[in-house]
Amino acid sequence: MHIKFFGAAGEVTGSRHYLEGETRGQAFCFMIDYGMFQGGRDADDKNLEALPFDPTDLDFVFLTHAHIDHSGLLPRLCAQGFRGTIYCTKATKELLKILLLDSAHIQENDFERAERKQKLGKWRGDLPTVLYTVKQATECLNQIQAVEYGQVFEPIPGIAAHFRNAGHILGSAIAVIDIEQTDGVEGKKRIVSSGDLGMFNRPLMPDPDLIESADVLLVESTYGDRLHRSIQATEEELVSVINDTMKHGGNILMPAFAVGRTQEILLILIGLVKKGRLPHLNIRVDSPMATAATHLTEKYFEDLDEEARSLFTWFKEHQQAIDLKFVADVEESKALNRIRGGAIIISASGMCEAGRIVHHLAWNLPHSQNAIIITGFQAMGTLGRRLVDKAPTVKVMGKEVAVRASVHTIGGLSAHADQEGLLRWLKGFKQAPDKVFVIHGESHASSNFAEVIKEELRWTHVVTPQKGDLFPC
């Protein structure tokens, strides 16, 4: 059996891991995740790369969760001929109906807008690439099969799998895959892919499930080289930034991933108002996708942790404590840019690459009384990363914009486990896996975490693969 890494190896986005081998005398090949690369022109080129296998030969796909860097190229895979089943949890399937269609819609709109400008002589260079259409994204949804957490299923004879809760976002899963051996080795070989792991003891999602055994382990390392601030320190910084900005009559922009991050931020803000740490707030959630995801979160109310359920209940009983509005149409979104102060605007995309947040940044970045709160990981090459790196000017929608607003990176808001959280999860294994692949992290983060695993856990077979690497397993 072999594993090959087509993405999220030496980098964070583009999660795509290919396994091939034999079971019960039959050859198989499948993917764990099929995500989109994000961040700059280099990402576009990688998204367009042809794979060194025929998509029609692929048996099935295990999908750990709905975020676009894990799911975003599935419609393209299906359009290229993949006819197998995509397995995921029930909440992930519901989220894919929102995220994949939104992704396709953005691509089509970007192309049409650029094409119009080109005809007017206002567009230079190549037109944006449409990786897939709304029609193709819709057709892809027909190949998805949802299963419950813990439900064992057999994609093909000889392979049995189940999903465990990863605690990252709604529906996020750890994939546990048992493969019968036909090469003289007795028993089964267990492949475990962590997907993206959430933090322990945080609002919204339950703690990641611990897994006791694996022969081959794929573990994420987004924050494998650092520790997050505690939730207490995070709240202190949030309170300080919000109160200071409001005192100076500014707005606060919070670029946030529509799924998971937006809902957690809302819960934290509700909790701070409940405690009396923040005054009455005017919050605008300007993302149709985040609105849909928030409604879906309420539908899966019982999947949330106890603290989240308690805060949701309190807010429903005290809705006057926060002026919370979900912005629907484009005109309402444009009207937000006429607000000169006192608003908290939460908008997608989380890395500031597209969507309504880009327009809000163009209007708010030049004014020193405003604040930008970065709430999650920003990949290399993204506008969000340039803001984190304190660029004095940034290009927004083709124009240079001065960055006079204050920019605050609050790492404690991340939905990813930090180094301590990742180690805590790894300590759940009763013995070292035969092979550990540290993935889904920039090279320095992955290599740092690999060394920590070797030193702290005394695990010896720990590898940091790069894109295109092939390993026996």
C-alpha positions, 0 to 999 in steps of 0.5 A: 500500500502506498500514500501520495500527498497532492496538497497540504504537505509543506503548506496549509491549503489544498488537502488531498491525500491519495492511497492505493493498494490491494485488499481481498485480492482487489486493487483500490485507490481513494482520496482523503479530502480533495481541497482547493489551494488558496493564496495567490497565483501559485494557488491557481496554477496548482488548482489547475494541475492534472493529476497523475491518475484517471479520476474515473479509476478513483473508487471513493473519497473520504471527506473530513470536513466542509472547509474549502481547503479540504472540499473545494475541488470536489466538483472539479473532480466529479466534472473530470469523470469521478463517479464514486461516492464521497463519504462525510458526516451529515452536518458536513453534507449540509454545509457543502450545499452552502460552501460549494455552491457559493464557491462556484457562484463566486468563480462565475461572478469573478469571471463575468465581471472581468470579462465585462471589464475586458470588453471596456478595455479596463482589464489587463492580463488573463481572465480569472479561471472558473474551476467549476460552475454552479451546475457542476457543483450541484451535480457533485452533491448527488455523489455525497453519502452522509453517515453518523459519527461512529457508524461503520461503513464499507466503501468496498469489501475489505475496507471499513471506516468510521468518523469521529468528532474532530471538534473543529467545525460543525460536522468535522471528523477524524477519519478512521479507516481499517484495511484488510491486508493481502500481502501476508500480514495478518489482520488489518492496517488502520489509517487515521487522518486527523482532518483539522483538530479543534481546541480543547475546552473551547466554546461552540464545539466539543473536544476532539475525540481521542483515538487509541490506535493507528498503524499510519497516522496523518496529523495536521500541524497548522499551529504546530510551532506555537501556543495560542493565548488562553481563552481568558487572555483572548477575551481580555484582548478582545475587550480592550480592542473593542472598547478602545475602538468604540471610545474613538468612534471607529468600526471594527472589522472581523474577517471570519470564516463563514463556517465555525469561526463566525459562530464562535465569535458571536458566542464569545461576544455574547458571553462578554456582554452577558458578563458585563465586560462589553457594553451593548453591541451593534453587530452586523454579520455580512455574509449570506454563507455565514447566515446560512451556516448559523441557521444550520448550527442552530439545527444541530444544536445538540452537537454543540458543547454545553457552554454554547447551548447555554449562551444560545439560550441566554441570548434568545431570552435577552436579545435586547442586549445585542443589536445583531443583524444578519445582512441579506442583500447587496444594497444592505451590505453597501450601506454598512460602508456609510457607518462611520463608527460604532459597528462590529462587522463580521464578514467573509472570506476569512483570509480576505481574498473574496466576498464582502469583506474586501469591500469593507476593508477598502472603505475602513482600512484608510481610517485610523480610528478603525480596527481590524481583528484577524480571527484565524489562519492567513495563508501565504499570499493572501490579503489577510496575511499581508495585513498580519505582516503589517504591510503599510499599503495593500492592494484591494480590488486592484487599487492600493489602499493605505493601512491606517486602521490598527490590525490585531491578530488574536490567535486565541480565536483559532478553531485549530488546536495549537501545539499543546492541543495537538500533543494532547490529542496524540497522547490519546494513542496507546502506542506509537503508530508505525508511521506518522505523517505531519501535514497541513502546516507551513514547512516550519510549523510541520518540521517543528512539530515533527521534532516535538513529537519525537522529543516529547512522545519518543515516536521515531517514524515521523515524516514531514512530506512535501507535495508530490511525495510517495511513501509505502505504508 
